[in-house]
Amino acid sequence: MIVVLYVLVVLVPFFIPATGFYNAFNLATEGHPFIMAFFKFAILATFGEMLALRMRKGHYYESGFGVLPRMMVWGFLGVCIAMAMVIFKTGTPRFMEIVGGCERGSLAAIFADVSFSWGKLGIAFCVSVLMNTIFAPVMMTFHKCTDIHILKNGGTVRGLLRPIKMAECLKSINWDIQWGLVFKKTIPLFWFPAHTITFILPQNLQVLFAALLGVALGLILALAGNKK
């Protein structure tokens, strides 16, 4: 609990406008969005997994856990998530315009408007549903395979760089949990609404909110992967 409070204290300045941390974070994000995505997820999502380990076993680290390899994987996934957000935020409004017979750019303009509207909320929900239905299951399954790979190789960086035996990793996944909990429950019940909120926030706040979701993502997947 004390560690969580410390983390919250560290994060608070990034949410307060007109502070040096807030301004520097936004400038860095605007100038280097994918580099920032790498470090954001590497740090926060890995912390989420360490927090889950603490909740399960009473400590933040154990032999073979592989903090650095997990950070490297989460950093890579963070870049992929940032890419997916750009693709689906741009493509979904256009897809809806084609399907609905709307004028080109009309829904994109509503979605890009900084003010809130029910139309913007509806588009944000559609973006979230498509991204989490098409992209999220693949990303989550790949993440689970890397977890298995890291554990099998003793949690070392050298072990992470060895070729991943994907067929063996896929067979090792507990699909009752992966499908029954992670896909069927967390995606529609948590990620659909969570990312809907993300996409209606101002552009600069989306990064900050996604950082918090990175902690939740690491926590949920870590707990799901070890659920009995």
C-alpha positions in Angstrom: 0.0 0.0 0.0 2.8 2.4 0.8 4.5 1.7 -2.5 1.2 2.5 -4.3 0.9 5.8 -2.5 4.5 6.7 -3.4 3.7 5.9 -7.1 0.6 8.1 -6.9 2.6 10.9 -5.4 5.1 10.7 -8.3 2.3 10.6 -10.9 0.2 13.5 -9.5 2.4 16.3 -10.9 1.9 14.9 -14.4 -1.9 15.5 -14.1 -1.7 19.1 -12.8 -1.6 21.7 -15.7 0.9 24.6 -15.6 3.5 22.5 -13.7 6.9 21.7 -15.1 6.4 18.0 -15.1 3.1 18.3 -16.9 4.5 20.6 -19.6 7.7 18.7 -20.1 5.7 15.4 -20.3 3.4 16.8 -23.0 6.2 18.3 -25.0 8.1 15.0 -24.9 5.0 13.1 -25.9 4.2 15.4 -28.8 7.8 15.3 -30.1 8.5 11.6 -29.5 5.2 9.8 -29.1 6.5 6.3 -29.7 9.6 6.6 -27.6 7.5 7.9 -24.7 5.1 5.0 -25.3 8.0 2.6 -24.9 9.1 4.0 -21.5 5.6 4.6 -20.3 4.5 1.0 -20.7 7.9 -0.4 -19.8 7.8 1.3 -16.4 4.1 1.3 -15.5 2.9 -2.0 -16.9 5.8 -3.8 -15.4 5.0 -2.2 -12.1 1.5 -3.5 -12.5 2.8 -7.0 -12.8 5.1 -6.5 -9.8 2.1 -5.3 -7.8 0.2 -8.4 -8.8 3.1 -10.6 -7.6 3.0 -8.7 -4.3 -0.7 -9.3 -3.9 -0.4 -13.0 -4.7 2.9 -14.0 -2.9 3.7 -11.1 -0.6 6.8 -9.8 -2.4 7.5 -7.7 -5.5 10.2 -9.9 -7.0 11.2 -13.5 -7.1 13.8 -15.6 -8.9 13.1 -15.9 -12.6 10.6 -13.0 -12.6 12.8 -11.0 -15.0 12.0 -7.4 -14.4 14.3 -6.1 -17.2 13.0 -8.6 -19.8 9.4 -7.7 -18.9 10.2 -4.0 -19.2 11.6 -4.7 -22.7 8.5 -6.6 -23.7 6.1 -4.0 -22.3 8.1 -1.3 -24.0 7.7 -3.0 -27.4 4.0 -3.6 -26.7 3.6 0.0 -25.7 4.8 1.1 -29.1 2.4 -1.4 -30.7 -0.5 0.0 -28.6 0.4 3.6 -29.6 0.4 2.6 -33.2 -2.9 0.8 -32.8 -4.5 3.9 -31.2 -3.4 6.0 -34.2 -4.7 3.5 -36.7 -8.1 2.9 -35.1 -8.7 6.5 -34.2 -8.2 7.4 -37.8 -9.7 4.5 -39.5 -12.8 3.8 -37.5 -14.6 7.2 -38.2 -13.9 6.7 -41.9 -15.2 3.2 -41.8 -18.4 4.4 -40.0 -18.8 7.1 -42.7 -18.6 4.5 -45.5 -21.0 2.1 -43.8 -23.4 4.9 -42.8 -23.3 6.7 -46.1 -22.1 9.9 -44.4 -20.1 12.7 -46.0 -16.4 12.1 -46.0 -14.8 13.7 -42.9 -18.1 14.5 -41.2 -17.7 11.9 -38.3 -13.9 12.5 -38.2 -14.7 16.2 -37.5 -17.1 15.3 -34.7 -14.5 13.0 -33.2 -11.7 15.6 -33.5 -13.8 18.3 -31.8 -12.4 19.2 -28.4 -15.8 19.7 -26.8 -17.9 16.8 -25.6 -20.9 15.5 -27.5 -22.9 12.4 -27.6 -21.8 11.8 -31.1 -18.2 12.0 -30.1 -18.9 9.5 -27.2 -20.5 7.1 -29.7 -17.6 7.3 -32.1 -15.1 6.8 -29.2 -17.0 3.7 -28.1 -16.8 2.3 -31.6 -13.1 3.0 -31.8 -12.6 1.2 -28.5 -14.7 -1.8 -29.5 -12.9 -2.3 -32.8 -9.4 -1.8 -31.3 -10.1 -4.1 -28.4 -11.8 -6.8 -30.5 -9.3 -6.9 -33.4 -6.0 -5.9 -31.8 -6.2 -6.6 -28.1 -6.6 -10.5 -28.2 -3.5 -10.8 -30.4 -1.5 -8.5 -28.2 -2.6 -10.2 -25.0 -1.8 -13.7 -26.4 1.6 -12.5 -27.6 2.3 -11.0 -24.2 1.3 -14.3 -22.5 3.7 -16.2 -24.7 6.6 -13.8 -23.8 5.7 -14.3 -20.1 6.1 -18.1 -20.5 9.3 -17.6 -22.5 10.8 -15.3 -19.9 10.0 -17.8 -17.1 11.4 -20.8 -19.0 14.6 -18.9 -19.6 15.2 -17.9 -16.0 14.2 -14.2 -16.3 17.4 -13.2 -18.0 17.9 -10.7 -20.9 19.9 -13.3 -22.8 17.0 -15.8 -22.3 14.5 -13.2 -23.7 16.7 -12.8 -26.9 16.5 -16.6 -27.6 14.0 -17.6 -30.3 10.5 -18.0 -28.8 9.0 -21.4 -29.3 5.6 -20.1 -30.2 3.9 -23.5 -30.7 5.0 -24.7 -27.2 4.0 -21.4 -25.6 0.6 -21.4 -27.1 0.0 -24.9 -25.9 1.2 -23.9 -22.4 -1.4 -21.1 -22.1 -4.4 -21.9 -19.8 -7.1 -21.1 -22.4 -9.9 -21.5 -19.8 -8.4 -18.4 -18.2 -7.2 -16.6 -21.4 -10.5 -17.1 -23.2 -12.9 -17.3 -20.3 -11.6 -14.4 -18.2 -9.2 -12.3 -20.2 -11.1 -12.2 -23.5 -14.7 -12.8 -22.6 -14.8 -10.7 -19.4 -12.0 -8.1 -19.1 -12.2 -6.9 -22.8 -16.0 -6.1 -22.9 -16.4 -5.2 -19.2 -13.3 -3.2 -18.6 -11.4 -2.3 -21.8 -14.4 -1.3 -23.9 -15.5 1.5 -21.4 -11.9 2.3 -20.3 -10.7 3.1 -23.8 -14.0 4.9 -24.6 -13.1 7.3 -21.8 -9.5 7.5 -23.2 -10.7 8.5 -26.7 -13.0 11.3 -25.5 -10.3 13.0 -23.5 -8.2 15.8 -24.9 -5.2 14.5 -26.9 -2.6 15.4 -24.2 -4.6 13.7 -21.4 -5.1 10.5 -23.5 -1.4 9.8 -22.9 -1.7 10.3 -19.1 -4.8 8.2 -18.9 -3.3 5.4 -21.0 -0.4 5.4 -18.6 -2.7 4.5 -15.7 -4.4 1.9 -17.9 -0.9 0.5 -18.5 -0.7 -0.3 -14.8 -4.2 -1.8 -14.8 -3.3 -3.9 -17.9 -0.2 -5.4 -16.3 -2.1 -6.0 -13.1 -5.1 -7.7 -14.7 -3.1 -9.9 -17.0 -0.7 -10.9 -14.3 -3.5 -11.9 -11.9 -5.4 -13.7 -14.7 -2.4 -15.6 -15.7 -2.0 -17.0 -12.2 -5.6 -17.5 -11.3 -6.3 -21.0 -10.0 
